[in-house]
């Protein structure tokens, strides 16, 4: 019973924190050097890795509470997929 409550709270927390804002302004940037463009591209890749990693960690935590070791693996895979979808959506809106 206690595990179900904890997993429900964690799931709700993950769901609420991934809610995206409704409207986003999109800007085009012009870089003055190739080095600036490289840094921006690297920053985008790091942001993607962070979003997927957080999703995987959250999914693993919820899966571990719900189903032990096997559940953690399944949760990590599901969380990583959700993080990738979230990142794709954020990039589409210019974030």
Secondary structure, DSSP 8 states (H G I E B T S, - for coil): -HHHHHHHHHHHHHHHHT---S---------SSHHHHHHHHHHHHHHHHHHHHHHHHHHHHHHHHHHHHHHHHHHHHHHHHHHHHHHHHHHHTT-
